Amino acid sequence: MEKDAYVAQLEKRIQELENHNRDAYTEKLEAMIENLKKQVDNLTEIILLMRRQKFGSSSEKTPRVVLDGQLNLFNEAELEYVPEIEEPIVKVSEGYK
């Protein structure tokens, strides 16, 4: 019986070691999965940035604020307009007969 008990104890120990090895292997695989997820996230971010650089708004476009300022250079009449002042009366003259 001692032999059977010893064999049973050895089999139990082997089972424990296999479970431990399996657990360690599982943890290693989970760490690899997390690492790969981080790499995918980084690469996805790089792709998005490169797409924005290539297909996004051009860096050479003039901002709207500057455009409005430049376009206002030609709006002197509208800026100087005072609604309280009467418009001048225009006389129509018929030229020579």
MDTraj code that builds the backbone (N, CA, C; nanometers):
import mdtraj as md
import numpy as np

residues = "MET GLU LYS ASP ALA TYR VAL ALA GLN LEU GLU LYS ARG ILE GLN GLU LEU GLU ASN HIS ASN ARG ASP ALA TYR THR GLU LYS LEU GLU ALA MET ILE GLU ASN LEU LYS LYS GLN VAL ASP ASN LEU THR GLU ILE ILE LEU LEU MET ARG ARG GLN LYS PHE GLY SER SER SER GLU LYS THR PRO ARG VAL VAL LEU ASP GLY GLN LEU ASN LEU PHE ASN GLU ALA GLU LEU GLU TYR VAL PRO GLU ILE GLU GLU PRO ILE VAL LYS VAL SER GLU GLY TYR LYS".split()
xyz = np.array([
    [0.0801, -0.1191, 0.0000],
    [0.0000, 0.0000, 0.0000],
    [0.0843, 0.1253, 0.0000],
    [0.1989, 0.1155, 0.0574],
    [0.2842, 0.2337, 0.0570],
    [0.3175, 0.2754, -0.0848],
    [0.3371, 0.1753, -0.1669],
    [0.3708, 0.2048, -0.3071],
    [0.2536, 0.2743, -0.3762],
    [0.1322, 0.2273, -0.3533],
    [0.0142, 0.2891, -0.4149],
    [-0.0061, 0.4318, -0.3638],
    [0.0182, 0.4544, -0.2364],
    [0.0049, 0.5889, -0.1787],
    [0.1103, 0.6807, -0.2366],
    [0.2328, 0.6272, -0.2507],
    [0.3418, 0.7076, -0.3061],
    [0.3125, 0.7439, -0.4518],
    [0.2606, 0.6489, -0.5288],
    [0.2257, 0.6727, -0.6687],
    [0.1134, 0.7756, -0.6767],
    [0.0157, 0.7627, -0.5904],
    [-0.0958, 0.8586, -0.5894],
    [-0.0454, 0.9988, -0.5544],
    [0.0493, 1.0038, -0.4579],
    [0.1060, 1.1336, -0.4194],
    [0.1854, 1.1931, -0.5355],
    [0.2610, 1.1109, -0.6061],
    [0.3378, 1.1591, -0.7218],
    [0.2445, 1.2065, -0.8336],
    [0.1393, 1.1327, -0.8581],
    [0.0433, 1.1731, -0.9623],
    [-0.0228, 1.3056, -0.9250],
    [-0.0544, 1.3216, -0.7968],
    [-0.1135, 1.4476, -0.7505],
    [-0.0162, 1.5636, -0.7716],
    [0.1104, 1.5389, -0.7387],
    [0.2128, 1.6432, -0.7559],
    [0.2308, 1.6771, -0.9038],
    [0.2294, 1.5769, -0.9895],
    [0.2412, 1.5999, -1.1347],
    [0.1239, 1.6844, -1.1841],
    [0.0052, 1.6524, -1.1367],
    [-0.1140, 1.7280, -1.1749],
    [-0.1017, 1.8739, -1.1297],
    [-0.0507, 1.8960, -1.0072],
    [-0.0316, 2.0323, -0.9561],
    [0.0682, 2.1095, -1.0421],
    [0.1781, 2.0430, -1.0793],
    [0.2797, 2.1082, -1.1636],
    [0.2242, 2.1407, -1.3021],
    [0.1469, 2.0495, -1.3575],
    [0.0862, 2.0748, -1.4884],
    [-0.0095, 2.1931, -1.4806],
    [-0.0896, 2.1980, -1.3734],
    [-0.1808, 2.3120, -1.3554],
    [-0.1030, 2.4423, -1.3385],
    [0.0067, 2.4347, -1.2620],
    [0.0895, 2.5540, -1.2422],
    [0.1498, 2.5996, -1.3752],
    [0.2000, 2.5042, -1.4521],
    [0.2573, 2.5368, -1.5827],
    [0.1501, 2.5944, -1.6750],
    [0.0326, 2.5374, -1.6693],
    [-0.0780, 2.5855, -1.7516],
    [-0.1151, 2.7279, -1.7111],
    [-0.1189, 2.7532, -1.5798],
    [-0.1504, 2.8879, -1.5320],
    [-0.0433, 2.9891, -1.5741],
    [0.0814, 2.9504, -1.5632],
    [0.1909, 3.0394, -1.6029],
    [0.1842, 3.0668, -1.7531],
    [0.1554, 2.9620, -1.8305],
    [0.1441, 2.9784, -1.9758],
    [0.0265, 3.0698, -2.0108],
    [-0.0843, 3.0531, -1.9392],
    [-0.2019, 3.1379, -1.9614],
    [-0.1699, 3.2832, -1.9298],
    [-0.1012, 3.3075, -1.8190],
    [-0.0628, 3.4442, -1.7831],
    [0.0301, 3.5051, -1.8880],
    [0.1219, 3.4233, -1.9386],
    [0.2143, 3.4708, -2.0419],
    [0.1371, 3.5083, -2.1686],
    [0.0416, 3.4243, -2.2061],
    [-0.0394, 3.4539, -2.3250],
    [-0.1240, 3.5792, -2.3050],
    [-0.1804, 3.5973, -2.1857],
    [-0.2595, 3.7169, -2.1578],
    [-0.1737, 3.8423, -2.1653],
    [-0.0499, 3.8348, -2.1164],
    [0.0417, 3.9495, -2.1255],
    [0.0737, 3.9805, -2.2715],
    [0.0936, 3.8758, -2.3514],
    [0.1207, 3.8968, -2.4942],
    [0.0009, 3.9610, -2.5631],
    [-0.1194, 3.9182, -2.5264],
    [-0.2409, 3.9754, -2.5859],
    [-0.2509, 4.1231, -2.5523],
    [-0.2253, 4.1606, -2.4268],
    [-0.2298, 4.3017, -2.3870],
    [-0.1264, 4.3823, -2.4637],
    [-0.0069, 4.3273, -2.4801],
    [0.0983, 4.3953, -2.5546],
    [0.0563, 4.4168, -2.7002],
    [-0.0017, 4.3142, -2.7601],
    [-0.0462, 4.3255, -2.8988],
    [-0.1605, 4.4260, -2.9137],
    [-0.2507, 4.4323, -2.8152],
    [-0.3585, 4.5315, -2.8189],
    [-0.3019, 4.6730, -2.8157],
    [-0.1992, 4.6941, -2.7325],
    [-0.1362, 4.8265, -2.7257],
    [-0.0700, 4.8619, -2.8592],
    [-0.0054, 4.7642, -2.9205],
    [0.0572, 4.7880, -3.0510],
    [-0.0473, 4.8230, -3.1563],
    [-0.1603, 4.7532, -3.1549],
    [-0.2676, 4.7818, -3.2503],
    [-0.3200, 4.9232, -3.2287],
    [-0.3396, 4.9624, -3.1021],
    [-0.3869, 5.0983, -3.0726],
    [-0.2879, 5.2031, -3.1219],
    [-0.1586, 5.1793, -3.0984],
    [-0.0566, 5.2740, -3.1444],
    [-0.0541, 5.2849, -3.2962],
    [-0.0598, 5.1721, -3.3627],
    [-0.0569, 5.1735, -3.5098],
    [-0.1830, 5.2376, -3.5665],
    [-0.2962, 5.2140, -3.5030],
    [-0.4204, 5.2775, -3.5480],
    [-0.4099, 5.4290, -3.5345],
    [-0.3540, 5.4760, -3.4245],
    [-0.3365, 5.6198, -3.4043],
    [-0.2426, 5.6795, -3.5091],
    [-0.1365, 5.6082, -3.5408],
    [-0.0421, 5.6552, -3.6434],
    [-0.1123, 5.6650, -3.7786],
    [-0.1922, 5.5653, -3.8120],
    [-0.2653, 5.5673, -3.9395],
    [-0.3607, 5.6853, -3.9443],
    [-0.4336, 5.7103, -3.8351],
    [-0.5267, 5.8238, -3.8323],
    [-0.4533, 5.9566, -3.8483],
    [-0.3400, 5.9710, -3.7826],
    [-0.2627, 6.0950, -3.7957],
    [-0.2117, 6.1134, -3.9386],
    [-0.1650, 6.0051, -3.9991],
    [-0.1142, 6.0148, -4.1358],
    [-0.2267, 6.0476, -4.2340],
    [-0.3451, 5.9923, -4.2119],
    [-0.4588, 6.0245, -4.2986],
    [-0.4960, 6.1720, -4.2855],
    [-0.4953, 6.2224, -4.1609],
    [-0.5271, 6.3647, -4.1418],
    [-0.4249, 6.4531, -4.2110],
    [-0.2975, 6.4129, -4.2043],
    [-0.1941, 6.4922, -4.2700],
    [-0.2108, 6.4892, -4.4213],
    [-0.2446, 6.3739, -4.4762],
    [-0.2540, 6.3616, -4.6214],
    [-0.3864, 6.4139, -4.6759],
    [-0.4971, 6.3804, -4.6117],
    [-0.6281, 6.4136, -4.6662],
    [-0.7016, 6.5222, -4.5891],
    [-0.6477, 6.5666, -4.4753],
    [-0.7143, 6.6678, -4.3939],
    [-0.7003, 6.8064, -4.4541],
    [-0.7447, 6.9074, -4.3791],
    [-0.7327, 7.0431, -4.4301],
    [-0.5857, 7.0789, -4.4460],
    [-0.5594, 7.1512, -4.5507],
    [-0.4229, 7.1884, -4.5837],
    [-0.3689, 7.2886, -4.4833],
    [-0.2428, 7.2759, -4.4528],
    [-0.1813, 7.3707, -4.3598],
    [-0.1605, 7.5058, -4.4277],
    [-0.1706, 7.5098, -4.5602],
    [-0.1500, 7.6346, -4.6332],
    [-0.2780, 7.7171, -4.6464],
    [-0.3893, 7.6629, -4.6048],
    [-0.5137, 7.7389, -4.6133],
    [-0.5080, 7.8565, -4.5170],
    [-0.5609, 7.9684, -4.5628],
    [-0.5643, 8.0870, -4.4793],
    [-0.6797, 8.0758, -4.3815],
    [-0.6543, 8.1052, -4.2544],
    [-0.7649, 8.0988, -4.1581],
    [-0.8759, 8.1973, -4.1937],
    [-0.9980, 8.1637, -4.1593],
    [-1.1159, 8.2449, -4.1923],
    [-1.1050, 8.3854, -4.1335],
    [-1.0450, 8.3997, -4.0169],
    [-1.0316, 8.5308, -3.9532],
    [-0.9497, 8.6238, -4.0408],
    [-0.8419, 8.5733, -4.0974],
    [-0.7578, 8.6554, -4.1845],
    [-0.8349, 8.6918, -4.3104],
    [-0.9080, 8.5958, -4.3659],
    [-0.9860, 8.6245, -4.4861],
    [-1.0880, 8.7347, -4.4600],
    [-1.1570, 8.7252, -4.3481],
    [-1.2558, 8.8279, -4.3155],
    [-1.1883, 8.9636, -4.3025],
    [-1.0726, 8.9678, -4.2403],
    [-1.0009, 9.0933, -4.2251],
    [-0.9606, 9.1508, -4.3597],
    [-0.9132, 9.0669, -4.4501],
    [-0.8724, 9.1146, -4.5809],
    [-0.9925, 9.1564, -4.6643],
    [-1.0984, 9.0821, -4.6553],
    [-1.2168, 9.1172, -4.7327],
    [-1.2772, 9.2478, -4.6825],
    [-1.2598, 9.2779, -4.5569],
    [-1.3127, 9.4025, -4.5022],
    [-1.2369, 9.5245, -4.5545],
    [-1.1226, 9.5055, -4.6158],
    [-1.0503, 9.6178, -4.6745],
    [-1.1335, 9.6845, -4.7839],
    [-1.2162, 9.6095, -4.8501],
    [-1.2944, 9.6613, -4.9617],
    [-1.4359, 9.7000, -4.9204],
    [-1.4665, 9.6989, -4.7949],
    [-1.5993, 9.7331, -4.7459],
    [-1.6013, 9.8720, -4.6815],
    [-1.5211, 9.9638, -4.7345],
    [-1.5137, 10.0973, -4.6752],
    [-1.6487, 10.1678, -4.6785],
    [-1.7229, 10.1554, -4.7863],
    [-1.8517, 10.2225, -4.7968],
    [-1.9482, 10.1723, -4.6895],
    [-1.9499, 10.0420, -4.6682],
    [-2.0383, 9.9878, -4.5661],
    [-1.9952, 10.0295, -4.4264],
    [-1.8651, 10.0412, -4.4043],
    [-1.8170, 10.0811, -4.2718],
    [-1.8433, 10.2285, -4.2440],
    [-1.8379, 10.3109, -4.3469],
    [-1.8555, 10.4549, -4.3301],
    [-2.0014, 10.4974, -4.3365],
    [-2.0903, 10.4097, -4.3695],
    [-2.2317, 10.4423, -4.3861],
    [-2.2931, 10.4868, -4.2539],
    [-2.3598, 10.6008, -4.2574],
    [-2.4330, 10.6513, -4.1410],
    [-2.5779, 10.6663, -4.1841],
    [-2.6705, 10.5914, -4.1246],
    [-2.8095, 10.5926, -4.1717],
    [-2.8827, 10.7244, -4.1465],
    [-2.8331, 10.8082, -4.0545],
    [-2.9015, 10.9338, -4.0230],
    [-2.8815, 11.0410, -4.1308],
    [-2.7783, 11.0286, -4.2104],
    [-2.7504, 11.1293, -4.3137],
    [-2.8392, 11.1016, -4.4347],
    [-2.9014, 11.2128, -4.4893],
    [-2.9879, 11.1974, -4.6065],
    [-2.9033, 11.1773, -4.7308],
    [-2.9590, 11.1021, -4.8203],
    [-2.8922, 11.0795, -4.9475],
    [-2.9028, 11.2060, -5.0326],
    [-2.8018, 11.2395, -5.1117],
    [-2.8110, 11.3576, -5.1975],
    [-2.9150, 11.3392, -5.3079],
    [-2.9792, 11.4505, -5.3463],
    [-3.0789, 11.4468, -5.4528],
    [-3.0056, 11.4550, -5.5853],
    [-3.0382, 11.3651, -5.6721],
    [-2.9721, 11.3603, -5.8027],
    [-3.0683, 11.4180, -5.9061],
    [-3.0209, 11.5190, -5.9825],
    [-3.1005, 11.5774, -6.0891],
    [-3.0617, 11.5114, -6.2190],
    [-3.1625, 11.4766, -6.2927],
    [-3.1369, 11.4166, -6.4231],
    [-3.1362, 11.5270, -6.5253],
    [-3.0289, 11.5393, -6.5996],
    [-3.0242, 11.6408, -6.7060],
    [-3.0224, 11.5683, -6.8398],
    [-3.0894, 11.6313, -6.9320],
    [-3.1030, 11.5672, -7.0602],
    [-2.9943, 11.6168, -7.1531],
    [-2.9030, 11.6369, -7.1638],
    [-2.8012, 11.6744, -7.2595],
    [-2.8471, 11.7717, -7.3685],
    [-2.7769, 11.7831, -7.4793],
    [-2.8045, 11.8775, -7.5889],
    [-2.9134, 11.8247, -7.6786],
    [-2.9946, 11.9248, -7.7364],
    [-3.1024, 11.8886, -7.8280],
    [-3.0703, 11.9250, -7.9666],
])
top = md.Topology()
chain = top.add_chain()
for i, resn in enumerate(residues, 1):
    res = top.add_residue(resn, chain, resSeq=i)
    for name in ("N", "CA", "C"):
        top.add_atom(name, md.element.get_by_symbol(name[0]), res)
traj = md.Trajectory(xyz[None], top)
